[in-house]
Amino acid sequence: MARGGALFLGALAVTATPLESQVRVSSPDGRNQVSVEVREGRLNYSLTRDGRLLILPSLLGFEFRGAAPIRDGLRITTTSSGSQDEWWTQPWGEVARVHDRHNELTVAVEETAAPSRVFVLRVRVFDDGVGFRYEVPNQPGLREFEISNELTEFALADNARAWWIPSNWARKDRSEMLYSSGPVSVLDSVQTPLTMQTQDGRTFMVIHEADLVGYARMFLRGTRTESRLLTAALAPMADGIKVRGRTPFVTPWRTIQLADKATELSPSLLGLNLNP
């Protein structure tokens, strides 16, 4: 069954709203909420659960080779919202019947100065987490492109305990290494999925990705400081470019799984619902 793209949009009940500086969308149970806003010309998102900040305002955007970044001088032009509530069946896997129940927000963004490039941030909020991705239409100011960096940030609200495997070690078997554990503030470069538990022990989070097609794999780069800031780091090609392509294109979903207990993290229905 098709899970994304134009086929999926037809199942949503959509309402449109023009020109807002901050917009929000919550999960069906009301516990998880994502806010999207423009702060000093830059697009940011943040995440709360039960009214507690988990992700502070975090940057979104891209850097390109041979073109200005999509980062500054942005404005929200229109937004639309919708919801989905259906069951679907997998042919194999740990879960046969999957409940796809989420609320969706799409935010259309435009540069205020030439070349006036546009893109859409699509956010889906489930009871078990959130997913968001960039969707870039074909346009005169952006056709063929080379992405040198994705600017997506995950600014954690507290110094959560993390379980990780490094992504920058020379060992060829690093993906098979035993995990390390410690506070987020000591992270350097790590693979996803990255699992964390907030300091108060109330929430488990897993940062990962879904629907990875025609795009570089995402790692996470830390600062090894008390800032608790993680940034998307894409696996480069030999010349350092991360992604080559042409518009229209969509990125993989950036996913943040949420649970009250570690035992609720597997199997991930969030990943199942966002993968094709």
C-alpha positions in Angstrom: 0.0 0.0 0.0 1.4 3.4 -0.9 2.3 5.4 2.2 3.5 8.8 0.9 3.6 11.4 -1.8 0.7 12.5 -3.9 -1.3 9.3 -3.4 -1.3 9.8 0.4 -2.4 13.5 0.2 -5.8 12.5 -1.2 -6.7 10.8 2.1 -6.2 13.9 4.2 -8.8 16.4 5.2 -7.0 19.7 4.6 -7.7 23.3 5.6 -5.5 26.2 4.5 -4.4 29.3 6.4 -2.4 32.2 5.0 0.6 34.1 6.5 1.3 33.2 10.1 4.6 33.7 11.9 4.1 30.7 14.2 2.0 27.5 13.7 1.5 24.4 15.7 0.2 20.9 15.3 -0.5 18.3 18.1 -0.8 14.5 18.1 -4.3 13.0 18.2 -3.9 12.4 22.0 -2.7 16.0 22.5 0.5 15.0 24.3 3.0 15.8 21.5 3.1 19.2 19.9 5.4 20.7 17.2 5.7 24.4 16.7 7.1 25.9 13.5 8.1 29.6 13.4 10.3 32.1 11.7 12.8 33.7 14.2 15.0 36.5 12.8 14.4 35.4 9.3 15.2 31.7 9.9 12.8 28.8 10.1 12.8 26.9 13.3 10.8 24.0 14.9 10.4 22.9 18.5 8.8 19.9 20.2 6.9 19.5 23.5 5.4 16.5 25.2 2.9 17.0 28.0 3.7 20.7 27.9 7.5 20.0 28.6 10.0 21.2 26.1 12.1 18.4 24.6 13.5 20.1 21.5 14.2 23.8 21.8 13.8 26.0 18.7 16.0 24.3 16.1 17.2 25.5 12.7 16.0 24.2 9.4 17.5 24.7 5.9 20.2 23.7 3.4 23.6 24.8 2.2 24.5 24.3 -1.5 27.6 24.3 -3.6 27.6 27.2 -6.0 24.4 28.8 -4.6 23.4 30.7 -1.5 22.0 28.6 1.4 18.3 28.4 2.1 18.5 29.7 5.6 18.1 33.4 6.0 15.4 35.9 5.0 12.6 33.4 5.1 8.8 34.0 5.6 5.9 31.7 6.0 3.4 32.2 3.1 0.7 29.7 3.7 0.0 26.7 6.0 -2.5 23.8 5.7 -3.5 21.1 8.2 -5.1 17.7 8.0 -5.6 14.4 9.8 -5.4 10.7 9.1 -6.9 7.7 10.9 -6.7 4.3 9.1 -5.5 0.8 9.6 -3.3 -1.0 7.0 -1.7 -4.4 6.8 1.9 -5.4 6.2 2.7 -8.6 4.3 5.4 -9.4 6.9 7.1 -8.0 10.0 6.5 -7.9 13.7 3.2 -6.1 13.4 0.5 -7.3 11.0 -2.0 -4.5 11.4 -0.7 -0.9 11.8 -2.7 2.0 13.0 -1.8 5.2 11.0 -3.3 8.0 13.2 -1.7 11.4 13.0 -2.3 15.1 12.5 -0.4 16.9 9.7 0.9 20.5 9.2 2.4 21.8 5.9 4.2 25.1 6.0 5.0 26.8 2.7 8.1 29.0 3.1 9.6 31.6 0.7 12.8 33.7 0.6 12.0 37.4 0.9 14.7 38.4 -1.6 15.9 37.0 -4.9 16.0 34.3 -6.1 12.9 33.9 -3.9 13.2 30.1 -3.6 10.3 28.2 -2.0 9.9 24.9 -0.2 7.4 23.2 2.1 8.1 21.7 5.5 5.7 18.8 6.1 5.2 17.7 9.7 3.2 14.6 10.9 2.6 14.2 14.6 1.6 10.8 16.0 0.9 9.6 19.5 4.3 7.8 19.4 6.4 10.6 17.8 6.9 13.1 15.0 8.3 13.1 11.5 9.1 16.1 9.3 10.6 16.5 5.8 11.5 19.1 3.2 9.6 19.2 -0.1 11.1 21.4 -2.8 9.1 22.0 -6.1 10.6 22.7 -9.5 11.3 26.5 -9.8 13.4 28.9 -11.8 15.7 29.7 -8.9 16.4 26.0 -8.0 16.5 23.2 -10.5 19.7 21.2 -10.5 21.4 21.3 -7.1 24.3 20.0 -5.0 23.7 19.9 -1.3 26.8 20.5 0.8 25.1 20.5 4.2 21.6 19.9 5.6 21.1 22.5 8.4 18.5 20.5 10.4 19.2 20.8 14.2 18.0 18.9 17.3 18.6 21.3 20.2 17.8 19.2 23.2 16.2 20.9 26.2 18.2 18.9 28.8 21.4 16.8 29.0 19.7 13.5 28.3 21.4 10.2 28.7 22.2 8.8 25.3 23.1 5.3 23.9 25.1 5.6 20.7 27.5 4.0 18.2 30.1 6.4 16.7 30.0 7.3 13.0 33.5 8.8 12.5 35.7 5.9 13.5 37.9 4.2 10.9 36.9 0.7 12.0 35.0 -0.9 9.1 32.8 -2.8 11.6 31.8 0.2 13.5 28.1 -0.4 12.8 28.5 -3.7 14.7 30.1 -2.2 17.7 28.6 -2.3 21.2 26.9 0.9 22.1 28.4 3.5 24.4 26.3 5.5 27.0 26.6 8.9 28.5 25.2 12.4 28.4 24.3 14.1 25.1 26.8 16.8 25.8 29.8 14.4 25.2 28.6 13.3 21.8 30.9 13.9 18.8 29.6 12.1 15.7 27.1 9.3 16.1 24.9 7.0 14.0 21.2 6.9 14.0 19.0 5.6 15.6 20.2 7.6 18.6 18.3 6.6 21.8 18.0 9.0 24.7 16.3 9.3 28.1 15.5 12.7 29.6 17.2 13.5 32.9 13.9 13.2 34.8 13.4 9.7 33.4 9.9 10.6 32.1 10.6 10.4 28.3 12.5 8.2 25.9 13.4 9.7 22.5 14.9 8.1 19.4 16.2 10.3 16.5 16.2 8.5 13.2 15.0 8.8 9.6 12.5 7.1 7.3 11.9 6.8 3.5 15.6 7.1 2.7 15.6 7.1 -1.1 17.9 9.0 -3.4 19.4 10.9 -0.6 22.4 10.6 1.7 22.2 8.7 5.0 22.0 10.9 8.1 24.4 10.9 11.0 24.3 13.3 14.0 27.1 15.7 14.8 27.5 16.9 18.4 29.6 19.8 19.7 31.0 18.0 22.8 30.0 21.0 24.8 27.2 21.8 27.3 25.1 23.2 24.4 23.4 19.8 23.8 23.0 20.7 20.1 22.9 17.9 17.5 23.0 18.7 13.8 22.2 16.5 10.8 25.4 15.3 9.1 25.0 13.7 5.7 27.3 10.9 4.5 29.4 12.6 1.7 30.5 11.4 -1.7 34.2 11.3 -2.6 34.2 15.1 -3.6 32.4 16.1 -0.4 29.0 16.8 -1.9 26.2 15.1 0.1 23.3 15.0 -2.4 23.0 15.7 -6.1 19.7 16.0 -7.9 17.1 18.2 -9.4 13.8 19.6 -8.4 11.1 18.5 -7.6 12.5 16.5 -4.7 11.7 15.4 -1.1 14.1 14.5 1.7 13.7 11.5 4.0 11.6 12.0 7.1 13.5 13.2 10.1 11.9 11.2 12.9 11.7 11.6 16.7 10.1 8.7 18.4 8.6 9.3 21.9 7.7 6.9 24.7 7.2 6.8 28.4 9.0 3.5 28.8 11.9 1.9 26.9 9.7 -1.2 26.2 7.3 1.0 24.2 10.0 1.9 21.6 10.0 -1.4 19.7 8.6 -2.2 17.3 8.4 1.4 15.9 5.0 2.1 14.4 6.3 5.6 13.6 8.9 4.2 11.2 6.4 1.8 9.7 3.9 4.6 9.0 6.5 7.0 7.4 8.3 4.5 5.2 6.8 3.7 1.8 
